[in-house]
Amino acid sequence: MRAMPIIRSRTGCFTCRRRKKKCNEEKPLCSGCRRNHLECTWPTENASAMQTRTKNPTSPAVSKSPTNRPRATSFAGKPDHVTSVQHDPTARQRAESHSSSESNHDRGDVDMIVPQDVDAHAPLVADTSPIMPVSPVASHADMFSDSQALTISSMSLAADPSILTLSPLSLLPNHSRESSDLLSYYLHRTANSMGNGSTDINPFIAKLVPLAFDNPLVLQLLLAQSAAHRQSAEAGVLGTEVAHHYYTDSLRMFRNVVGEYVSGKEENTLALTVGSLILCLTEVARGDIHGTIFDHLRASESMLNLLLTRPKSEIPEDLPDFLVEFAIHMTVTSIMSTDRSRPPPELSPTIEGMGHTLISKGYVGQLSGCWLELLLLIPHVYHLGHRIMTTRADGKLSPEPDDIITFGMLQSQIMAFFPDLSVNPYSRLASLVFKQGVLLYLWSILGTPHQERGNEAHMSLMAGAVSDALSLLSQFPATLRINTSLCWPLAVIGCCTTDADVQQVLRERLQIMHRTIGLGNMKETLILLEHIWTKPPEDVSPWKLSEVMQDRQVWISFA
């Protein structure tokens, strides 16, 4: 039997006629051109009438018109699969067959592709170029295969090179261009600067970005954090204005949500908890010197305690572990900056207990690395040091017996720490640097080498710990992401030496860290150390940090 001829519409758009596809004749953009992201052009009324009379669907004017060429979109594929349609007729048939099979349905899903985390072991290069997002034009189920997509894209590019000038779709279509750029900067640089690379998955992307797309407060806070980090890393005047604008807007929104929460809107508990912690790291990125981070820490502590009492169904899976690590890291690395005039941030028994649970599970985090056990010992060293120094101020030369026992127990726990061999080598090295920092913090309660000249054994221990720390630091460059978490031990080491060579090593490392990672607290840590190094030797000690801050009116966190 003879096959029935295919009857095509002679009143459809030029693009569908040229592609020999059925057109639904919807103006100004038919469904076929909308689905395939082609330019939809229509004949004038006179041309339509003439074509109807002559029954000629392939007018020369149509075939030669440059405006009817298909526009290419962004297809994700492998360059090795690119094939020339002109030299491969089979590829043309496959592409046309695939297009024909898709002509009877529209695409409704929209996907967004988020960049993967960078290699944890690679240096964090100061590349400030924004991410070029992949256009979210179709769902994965409806996308062409890699070879077909690139074949069609190559044909379109050969026909019209001007398609390269098309701008990508925005990551945040309902926000300003500046907000989209800041989100790209967050995904590309800020999130990787906040995490130290100890794990393959970066929770600052995997956990916080989905929350940001669900909650406008979290999104605004992430944009403010990105703006603050960009301003610190690039130090531009325009960036300063943008950072200030987003920072003030985020604080205003945060206060509004706090007001709603106080009035009984408890569904914002998760957003407020996460938001208060994000604000802490925003202050770290800004290099705040006014102690604002301590206020955010107290708020985050109370909010996190409330959140942990909620049913598990209200909190995304595995998020509590990250939030507990977040709170412990921020609180512990800030406690050294406080004195009697400013009460220190405290870890609640609930959060400290959950921290010990994480240790028993072998938890490794992007903030605490594999040294969470050491972080939980630092508050005990802090309180012991203040008790012993208070007894000295009262005229007692010897510490209390209980304090001597506590000192011995803390020293044995610190000395017994050793990182798990399963973690990456840079995280292990950083944990050993932290170990030397905690030992120096404990031993400096009894005095530093330049303070106590009579005790040779004590001087030898302190000098050995400083030497071991420098040896460990020399085994990995200052450009690695793992340095993000090392401001605290570097500050302690710097306060336990008056050696100009050691000071120069620490100075150069902090300078490189700030140039590559770009967090403002790295620069402020070095500025504070420079102040301390100008003091008389008897005033160079980790326990004199708060006094130097008071003199200089500089209050920073070492997070």
BAKE-557925 format. One record per atom (N, C-alpha, C): residue in one letter; y negated, x, z negated. Coordinates in steps of 0.1 Angstrom, whole numbers, plus 5000, padded with zeros to 4 digits. Example, Ala and Ser with C-alpha at 12.3 -4.5 7.8 and 13.67 -1.06 7.14 Angstrom:
A505751324922;A504551234922;A503351324922;S502251284929;S501151374929;S500051294921;
This chain:
M501250085000;M500050005000;M498850095000;R497750045006;R496550115007;R495750104994;A495250214988;A494450204976;A493150134978;M492750064968;M491449994968;M490350094967;P489250084976;P488150174975;P487350154962;I486850274956;I485950264944;I484550224948;I484150114943;I482850064946;I481850114935;R480850194939;R479850244930;R478550174931;S477850164920;S476550104921;S475550184929;R474850114938;R473750184946;R472450164940;T472350104928;T471050084921;T471050164908;G471950254906;G471950344894;G471050454895;C470950544885;C470050654885;C470650764895;F469750854899;F470050954909;F471151044903;T471051074890;T472051174884;T473451114884;C473650984881;C474950924881;C475550914895;R474650894905;R475050884919;R475551014924;R474751124920;R475151254925;R476451294918;R476651264905;R477951294898;R479051204902;K478751094910;K479750994914;K480350924902;K479450894893;K479850814881;K479250684880;K479850594873;K479350454872;K478150464862;C477050394866;C475850394858;C475650254853;N475350244840;N475050114834;N473650064837;E472850144844;E471550104849;E470550074837;E470850134826;E469850114815;E468750214816;K467550154816;K466350234818;K465550254805;P464850364803;P464650474812;P465750584811;L466750564802;L467850664800;L469150594799;C470050614810;C471250544810;C472250604800;S473350534797;S474250584787;S474950714791;G475250724805;G475950844809;G475050974808;C473750964811;C472851074810;C472551104795;R472550994787;R472251024773;R473451094766;R474651054770;R475851114764;R476051254769;N475751284781;N475951424786;N474651504786;H473551444780;H472351524778;H471751574791;L471651484801;L471151514814;L469851444816;E469051494826;E467751424829;E468051304837;C467651194833;C467851064840;C466651024849;T466851034862;T465750994871;T466050884879;W465050804883;W465350674890;W464450674903;P464950604913;P464150594925;P463050494924;T462050514932;T460950414932;T461350294938;E460550184936;E460950054942;E461150064957;N460250134964;N460350144978;N461550214983;A461850324975;A463050404979;A464350324977;S464350234966;S465550154963;S465750054974;A464649994979;A464749904989;A465249965002;M464750085005;M465150155017;M466650195017;Q467050245005;Q468450285003;Q469350165004;T468950044999;T469749935000;T469949895015;R468949905023;R469049865037;R469849965045;T469650095042;T470450195050;T471750225045;K472050175032;K473350195026;K473750345026;N472750425022;N472950575022;N472750615007;P473850634999;P473650674985;P473250814983;T473350904993;T473051044991;T471951084999;S470751044995;S469551075002;S469251225001;P468751285012;P468451435011;P467351455001;A466451364999;A465351384989;A465951384975;V467051314973;V467651314960;V468351434958;S469151484967;S469951604965;S469151724964;K467951724970;K467151854969;K466151854958;S466051734951;S465051734941;S465351814929;P464551914925;P464851994913;P464851924900;T464251804900;T464151734887;T465451664884;N466351654893;N467551584890;N468751674886;R468451804884;R469451894880;R469851864865;P471151874861;P471451854847;P470951954838;R470551914826;R470052004816;R471252044807;A471352164803;A472452214795;A472052194780;T473152174772;T472952164758;T473652284751;S473552294738;S474152414731;S475652384728;F476552444735;F477952434733;F478452554726;A479252534716;A479852644708;A481152694715;G481152814720;G482352864727;G482453014727;K483453064733;K483553214734;K483153264747;P482353374748;P481853424761;P482953464770;D484153494765;D485253544774;D485753424782;H485453304779;H485953194786;H485053144797;V483953204799;V482953164809;V483553184823;T483653074831;T484153084845;T483153034855;S483153084866;S482253034876;S482852914883;V482152804884;V482652684890;V482752704905;Q481752784911;Q481852804925;Q483052874929;H483552964921;H484753044925;H486052984919;D485952874912;D487152814906;D487152664908;P487652614919;P487652474922;P488352394911;T489452454906;T490252384896;T489452354884;A488552454880;A487752424868;A486752314871;R486252304883;R485352194886;R486052064885;Q487352054890;Q488051934889;Q488351894875;R488651994866;R488951964852;R487651904846;A486551974848;A485351924842;A484951784846;E485051754860;E484751624864;E485651524859;S486951554859;S487951464853;S487651434839;H487351534831;H487051514817;H485851424815;S484751454824;S483551364823;S483851224826;S484751204836;S485051064840;S485750994829;S486651064822;S487450994812;S486550964800;E485451024798;E484551004787;E483450904790;S483450854803;S482250774807;S482250634801;N483350584795;N483450454790;N483150434775;H482750534769;H482450524754;H481250614751;D480450584741;D479350664736;D479750734724;R478950844721;R479250924710;R478250884699;G478750854687;G477950814676;G477850914664;D478851004663;D478851094651;D477851204654;V477251254643;V476451374643;V476951474633;D477251594637;D477651704629;D476651814628;M476551874616;M475651994614;M476552114611;I476252224618;I477052344615;I476252434606;V476852464594;V476152554585;V476752694586;P475852794586;P476352934588;P477352964577;Q478353054580;Q479253104570;Q478653214562;D479153244551;D478653344542;D478953484549;V477953574547;V478153704553;V479253784545;D479653894551;D480653984545;D480154024531;A480954004521;A480554044507;A480354194506;H481054274514;H480954414513;H479854474521;A479254394530;A478354454539;A476954464533;P476154564537;P474754574532;P473954454535;L473054414526;L472154304528;L470954354535;V470954354549;V469854404556;V468654314556;A467554364556;A466354284555;A465954224568;D466854134574;D466554074586;D465953934584;T464653924588;T463953804584;T463853704596;S464653724606;S464653634617;S465353504613;P464753384617;P465353254612;P466653224620;I467453144613;I468653104620;I468353004631;M468953014642;M468852924653;M469952814652;P469652704646;P470752604644;P471452554656;V472652524655;V473352454666;V472952314667;S472652264678;S472152124679;S473252024676;P473051934666;P474051834662;P474051724672;V474651744684;V474551634694;V475851554695;A476951594690;A478151524692;A479151554681;S480051464678;S481151494669;S482151594674;H482951654666;H483951754670;H484951684679;A485251554676;A486251484683;A485951464698;D484551454701;D484151424714;D483651554722;M483651664715;M483151784722;M484051834733;F483551894743;F484351954754;F485152064748;S486152104754;S486852234751;S485952344754;D486252464748;D485352584749;D485152614764;S486252624771;S486152674785;S485452574794;Q485752444792;Q485152344800;Q483652334797;A483252334785;A481852324781;A481052444787;L481552564785;L480852684790;L480852684806;T481852624812;T481852614826;T480652534831;I480552414825;I479452324829;I478152384825;S478052444813;S476852504809;S476452614819;S477352694824;S477052804833;S476552754846;M477152644851;M476752584863;M475352534862;S474952474851;S473652424849;S472652534848;L473052644841;L472152754839;L471852824853;A472852824861;A472652884875;A471752804883;A471852664881;A471052574889;A469552574885;D469352594872;D468052574866;D467852674854;P467352794856;P467152884845;P466152834835;S465352744838;S464352694828;S464952624816;I466252594816;I466852524805;I466852614793;L466652744795;L466652844783;L465452814774;T464452744779;T463252724772;T463352604762;L464452534763;L464552414754;L464652464740;S463952394731;S463952434717;S465152354710;P465752424699;P466852354693;P466452234684;L467352154681;L467052044672;L466852084658;S466052014651;S465752054637;S466852034628;L467052114617;L468052094607;L467651974598;L466351954597;L465751844589;L464851754598;P465451664606;P464651594616;P463551504610;N463751464597;N462751374591;N461751454582;H461751584584;H460851674576;H459951754586;S459051824580;S458151904589;S458952024594;R458352094604;R458952214610;R459052324599;E458052334591;E458052434580;E459252414571;S459652294568;S460752264559;S462052304566;S462152284579;S463352324587;S463452474587;D462352544589;D462352684589;D462752744575;L462252674564;L462652724551;L464152704548;L464652594553;L466152564551;L466952674559;S466452704571;S467152814578;S467052944571;Y465952974565;Y465753094558;Y466653094545;Y466752984539;Y467652974527;Y469153004531;L469552944542;L470952964546;L471253104551;H470153164557;H470353294563;H470153404553;R469253394543;R468853504535;R468853474520;T468253364516;T468053334502;T469353314495;A470253234500;A471553204494;A472353334492;N472253414502;N473053544501;N472353644491;S471053624489;S470353714479;S470653664465;M470853534463;M471053484450;M472453514445;G473453514454;G474853544450;G475153694453;N476053754445;N476253894446;N477453934455;G478053834461;G479153874470;G480453904464;S480653864451;S481953894445;S483053804450;T482753694456;T483753594461;T483453574476;D484553524483;D484353494497;D483553374500;I483553274491;I482753154493;I481453164484;N480353134490;N479053144483;N478753004478;P478752974465;P478452844460;P477052804462;F476152894465;F474752854467;F474652784481;I475652804489;I475752724502;I476752614500;A477952644496;A479052554496;A478852434486;K478152464475;K478052364465;K476652304464;L475552384466;L474252334464;L473652264477;V474052314489;V473452254501;V473952104503;P475252074501;P475651934501;P474951844491;L474651894479;L473851824470;L472451804475;A471951904481;A470551894486;A470451784497;F471451764505;F471351654516;F471651524510;D472151514497;D472351384491;D471151354482;N470451454477;N469351424467;N468051494472;P466951424473;P465751484478;P465151584468;L465351564455;L464851654445;L465551794447;V466851794448;V467551924450;V467151994463;L466951914473;L466451974486;L465152034484;Q464151964478;Q462852014476;Q462852144468;L463652144458;L463752264449;L464352384457;L465352364466;L465852474474;L464852524484;L464052434490;L463052474499;L461952554492;A461652514479;A460652594472;A461252734468;Q462452734465;Q463152864462;Q463152954474;S463452894486;S463452974498;S462053024501;A461052944499;A459652984502;A459253094492;A459653084480;A459253194470;A459953324474;H461253314478;H461953434481;H461353494494;R461053414504;R460453464516;R459153534514;Q458353474505;Q457053534501;Q457153664494;S458153674485;S458453804478;S458953914487;A459853874497;A460453964505;A459554014516;E458653924521;E457853964533;E456353984529;A455953934517;A454553954512;A453553924522;G453553804528;G452553764538;G451553664531;V450353674536;V449353584530;V449653434533;L450053404545;L450453274549;L451653224541;G452553324539;G453753284531;G453453254517;T452453314511;T451953294498;T451453144496;E450653104506;E450152964506;E451252864507;V452252894516;V453352794518;V454152794505;A454452914499;A455252924487;A454652844476;H453252854474;H452552784463;H452652634466;H452452594478;H452552454481;H453852394478;Y454952454482;Y456252404480;Y456652404465;Y456152514458;Y456452524444;Y455752414436;T454552394438;T453852284431;T454452144434;D454752124447;D455351994451;D456751974444;S457552084443;S458852074436;S458652044421;L457752104415;L457452084401;L457051934398;R456151894407;R455651754406;R456851654407;M457651674417;M458851584419;M459751594408;F459951714402;F460851734391;F460351654379;R459051664376;R458451594365;R458651444367;N458451394379;N458651254382;N460051204379;V461051284383;V462451244381;V462751254366;V462151354359;V462351364344;V461851234338;G460651184342;G460051064337;G460950944339;E461650934351;E462550834354;E463750834345;Y464250964343;Y465350984334;Y465150944320;V463950974315;V463550934301;V463450784300;S463050724311;S462950574310;S464250504312;G465350574314;G466650514314;G467450524327;K466950604337;K467550614350;K468550734349;E469750714343;E470650824340;E471450874352;E471350814363;E472050864375;E471550994380;N470351034375;N469751154380;N470151274371;T471151264362;T471551364353;T471951494361;L472851474371;L473351584379;L472151654386;A471351584392;A470251644400;A469251714390;L468951664379;L468151734369;L468751864364;T470051854361;T470751974356;T470752084367;V471152054379;V471152154389;V469752194392;G468752104392;G467352134395;G466752234385;S467052214372;S466552304362;S467052444364;L468352454368;L468852584370;L468352654383;I468052574393;I467452624405;I466052674402;L465352604394;L464052644390;L464052784383;C465052804375;C465252934369;C465253044379;L466153034389;L466253134399;L465053134408;T464353024409;T463053034417;T462053124410;E462053114397;E461153214389;E461653354391;V462953374392;V463453514395;V463053554408;A463053464418;A462653504432;A461153534432;R460353454425;R458953474425;R458553604418;G459353644408;G458953754400;G457953714389;D458153594384;D457253534374;D457053624362;I455853644357;I455653734346;I455053654334;H455053524334;H454553444324;H455553374315;G456853414317;G457853354308;G458253214311;T457853164323;T458153024326;T459652994326;I460353094330;I461853074331;I462453034317;F461853074306;F462453044293;F462352894291;D461252824295;D461152684294;D462252614303;H462452664315;H463452604323;H464852614317;L465052734311;L466352764305;L466652664294;R465752634286;R465952534275;R466252394280;A465552364291;A465752234297;A467152224303;S467552334310;S468852334317;S469952334306;E469752394295;E470852404284;E471052254279;S470052184276;S470252044271;S470851954282;M470351964294;M470851884305;M472251914308;L472652034308;L474052074311;L474952024300;N474552034287;N475451974277;N475651824278;L474551754283;L474751614285;L475651584297;L475451664308;L476251644320;L477751664317;L478051764309;L479451804306;L480251694298;T479451604292;T480051494284;T480351374293;R479851374306;R480051264315;R481451264320;P481951154326;P483251144332;P483351244344;K484551304346;K484651404356;K484451344370;S484651214371;S484451144384;S482951154389;E482051174380;E480651174383;E480151314388;I481051414387;I480651544390;I481551594401;P481051654412;P481851714422;P482851814417;E483951824423;E485051914418;E484652054418;D484952134408;D484652274406;D483252304404;L482352204405;L480952224402;L480652264387;P481352204377;P481052244363;P481252394361;D482352454367;D482552594365;D481352674369;F480852644381;F479752714387;F478452694378;L478252574373;L477052544365;L477152624351;V478352624346;V478552704333;V478252844335;E478852904346;E478553044349;E477053064351;F476452974359;F474952984361;F474252984348;A474552894339;A473752884326;A473953014318;I475253064317;I475553184309;I474753304315;H474853324328;H474153434334;H472653434331;M472053314334;M470553304332;M470153324318;T470953264308;T470553274294;T470753414289;V471853474291;V472153604285;V471253714291;T470953714304;T470153824309;T468653804306;S468353694300;S466953664296;S466753684281;I467753694273;I467653694259;I466953824254;M467153934261;M466554064257;M465054064257;S464453974265;S463053974266;S462353894255;T463053844245;T462453764235;T462353834222;D461453794214;D461253854200;D461053734190;R460553774178;R460453674168;R459453564171;S458353604179;S457353514183;S457853414194;R458853444201;R459353354211;R460853344209;P461353224204;P462753204201;P463553224214;P464753294212;P465553324224;P466253204229;P466553194242;P467453094247;P468853114241;E469553004237;E470853014231;E471852944239;L473052994238;L474252934244;L474852834234;S475052714238;S475652614229;S477052644227;P477752604216;P479152624214;P479952564226;T479552454231;T480252394242;T480352484255;I479152534258;I479052614270;I479752754268;E479652804256;E480352934253;E481852914253;G482252794248;G483752774248;G484252754262;M483452694271;M483852674285;M483852814292;G482952904287;G482953034293;G484153114290;H484653104278;H485953164274;H487153104282;T487052974284;T488052914293;T488052974307;L486952994312;L486853054326;L487453194325;I487153274315;I487653404314;I489253404313;S489753314306;S491253304305;S491853264319;K491053204328;K491553164341;K491353274351;G490753384347;G490453494356;G489253464365;Y488253384360;Y487153344369;Y486353464374;V486053454387;V485153554393;V483953474399;G482753514397;G481653434401;G480653514409;Q479753444416;Q478653504424;Q477553554416;L477453514403;L476453564394;L476953654384;S478153624378;S478653704367;S479753794372;G480053794385;G481053884390;G482353864382;C482953984378;C484153984370;C483854024356;W482554024352;W482254074338;W481653954330;L482153834331;L481753724323;L482053754308;E483153824306;E483453854292;E482353944285;L481854034293;L480754124287;L479454034285;L479153944294;L477953864292;L478053784279;L479253734275;L479353654263;L479253734251;L479353874252;L479153954240;L477753994238;I476853984248;I475454034247;I474753954236;P474853814235;P474053744225;P474453794211;H475753824209;H476153874195;H475554014192;V475454094203;V474754224201;V473354204197;Y472654114204;Y471254084202;Y471054034187;H471853944183;H471653894169;H471954004159;L472954084161;L473254194152;L472154294151;G471554324163;G470454424163;G469254374155;H468954244157;H467754194150;H468054184135;R469354154131;R469654154116;R469454294110;I470054394117;I469954534112;I468554584111;M467754554122;M466354594122;M465554524111;T465854404108;T465154324098;T465454394084;T466654434082;T466954504069;T466254634068;R466054704079;R465254834079;R463854804076;A463254694081;A461854654079;A461654624064;D462754574058;D462654534044;D462854654034;G463054774040;G463254894032;G464654944030;K465654864035;K467054904033;K467454994044;L467955114041;L468255214051;L469655184057;S470555124049;S471955104054;S472054954057;P472854924068;P473054784071;P474054724061;E474154594062;E475054514053;E476454544057;P477454534048;P478854554052;P479354464063;D478854344063;D479354244073;D478754294087;D477554354087;D477054404100;D477754524105;I478254604096;I479054724100;I480354674106;I480954574100;I482254524106;I481954464119;T480954384120;T480554324133;T480354424144;F479654534140;F479354644150;F480654704155;G481554734146;G482854794150;G483654694159;M483654564156;M484354474164;M483754454178;L482454454179;L481854444192;L482054574200;Q482054684194;Q482254814201;Q483654814206;S484654774199;S486054774203;S486254674215;Q485654554214;Q485754464225;Q485154514238;I483954574237;I483354634249;I484154744255;M484654834246;M485454944251;M486754904257;A487254794252;A488554744258;A488454674271;F487254644275;F487054564288;F487354654300;F488154604309;F488354664322;F488554564333;P487854574344;P487954464354;P489354454360;D489654334365;D490854304372;D490854384385;L492054444388;L492154514400;L492154434413;S492354304411;S492354214423;S491054184429;V489954204422;V488654174427;V488154294436;N487154264444;N486754364454;N486154484447;P486254604453;P485954734446;P484454734442;Y483554684449;Y482154684445;Y481854604433;S482554494432;S482454404420;S482954484408;R484054554410;R484654634399;R483654744394;L483054814404;L482154914400;L480954864393;A480454744398;A479254684391;A479654644377;S480854594375;S481254554361;S481254674352;L481654794357;L481754914348;L480354954345;V479354934355;V477954964352;V477454874341;F477854744342;F477454654331;F478054694318;K479354744318;K479954784305;K479154904299;Q478754994307;Q477955104301;Q476555054296;G476054954303;G474754894298;G474954824285;V476054744283;V476254674270;V476554774259;L477254884262;L477554984252;L476155054247;L475355084257;L474055144254;L473155044245;Y473254914249;Y472554814241;Y472954814227;L474354814225;L474854814211;L474554944204;W474755064210;W474555184203;W473055214200;S472155164209;S470755184207;S470255114194;I471055024188;I470654964176;I470455074165;L471255174166;L471155284156;L470155394161;G469555374172;G468655474177;G469055534190;T468155574198;T468355644211;T468355794209;P468855874219;P468856014217;P467556084214;H466456024220;H465156084218;H464556034205;Q465255944198;Q464755894185;Q465455964174;E466755974175;E467656034165;E468056174169;R467456274163;R467756414166;R468856464157;G469156404146;G469956464136;G471456424138;N471756314145;N473156274147;N473656314161;E474356434161;E474756484174;E475856404181;A476756344173;A477756254179;A477156134186;H476156074179;H475555954185;H474755994198;M474056104197;M473356154209;M474256174221;S475456234218;S476456264228;S476956134234;L477256034226;L477755904231;L476755844240;M475455844236;M474455774244;M474255854257;A474155984257;A473956064269;A475156044278;G476356044273;G477556024281;G477555884288;A477155784281;A477055644287;A476055644299;V474855704297;V473855714308;V474455784320;S475155904317;S475655984328;S476755904335;D477655834328;D478655754334;D478055644343;A477055584338;A476455474346;A475855524359;L475155644359;L474655694371;L475755734380;S476855784375;S477955824384;S478555704391;L478655594384;L479155464390;L478155414400;L476855424397;L475855374407;L475855454420;S476155584419;S476155664431;S477355634440;Q478255554436;Q479455514444;Q479255394453;F478155324452;F477855224461;F476355214463;P475955184476;P474455184479;P473755074473;A472355094472;A471554994466;A471254874475;T471754884488;T471554774497;T472554664497;L473654684489;L474654584488;L474254464480;R474854354483;R474454234476;R474854234461;I475854314457;I476254324443;I475154364434;N474154434440;N473054484432;N472154364427;T472354244432;T471554134428;T471754104413;S472854134407;S473154114393;S472954224384;L472354334389;L472254454381;L470954494375;C469954404375;C468654434369;C468854454354;W469654374347;W469854384333;W470354524329;P471454574334;P471954704330;P471054814334;L470354804345;L469354904350;L468254914340;A467754804335;A466654804325;A467154864312;V468354844307;V468854904295;V469055054297;I469555094308;I469755234310;I468455304311;G467455244317;G466155304318;G465455314305;C465755224295;C465155234282;C465955324272;C466955384277;C467755474269;C467655624273;T466755654282;T466555794286;T465055824288;T464755954286;T463456004289;T463556114300;D464756134306;D464956234316;D464356184329;A463456274334;A462656234346;A463556214358;D464656294359;D465556284371;D466256144370;V466756104359;V467355974357;V466355864361;Q465155874356;Q464155774358;Q463855764373;Q463855874381;Q463655874395;Q464755804402;V466055824398;V467155764404;V467055614402;L466755564390;L466555424388;L465355364396;R464255444397;R463055394404;R463455374419;E464055474425;E464455464439;E465355344442;R466355324432;R467255214434;R466655084434;L465755064424;L465054934423;L464154904435;Q463555014440;Q462654994452;Q463454954464;I464655014466;I465454984477;I466054834475;M466354804463;M466854664461;M465854564464;H464554594460;H463554494463;H463254484478;R463354594485;R463054594500;R464154524507;T465354534503;T466554474511;T466854334506;I466954314492;I467354184487;I466054094485;G464954154481;G463754074481;G463453994469;L464154004458;L463853924446;L462753984438;G461753894434;G460553944428;G460854014414;N461953974407;N462254024394;N462654174395;M463154214407;M463454354408;M462254444408;K461154394415;K459954474414;K459354474400;E459354354394;E458854344380;E459654424370;T460954434372;T461754524363;T461254664364;L461054714376;L460554854378;L459154874372;I458254774374;I456954784368;I457054794353;L457954714347;L458054714332;L458654854328;L459654904335;L460155034331;L459055144333;E458255134342;E457155234344;E456255234332;H455955114326;H455255104314;H455955164302;I457255144301;I457955194290;I458055344291;W458155404303;W458355544304;W457055624301;T455955554300;T454655614296;T454555614281;K455455554274;K455355544259;K455855674253;P455455694240;P456055814233;P457555794232;P458355904231;P459855894231;P460355804221;E459755794209;E460255714198;E460155564201;D459355524211;D459155384215;D459955344228;V460755444233;V461555414245;V462955364240;S463155234240;S464355174236;S464455034241;P465654984243;P465854844247;P465254744237;W465254784224;W464754704214;W463254704213;K462554784221;K461154794221;K460554714234;L461454664242;L461054594254;L460154474251;S460454394241;S459654274238;S458254324234;E458154434226;E456854484222;E455954524234;V456654594243;V455854634255;V455454514263;M456254414264;M455954294271;M454754224264;Q454754224251;Q453654164244;Q452354244246;D452454374246;D451254454249;D450654434263;R451554424272;R451154404286;R450954264291;Q451354164282;Q451354024285;Q452153994298;V453354064298;V454254044310;V455553994304;W456053884308;W457253824303;W458153794315;I459253864316;I460153854328;I461553834323;S462353784333;S463853774330;S464553884338;F465653934333;F466454034341;F467653974348;A467553844350;A468653774357;A468853824371;
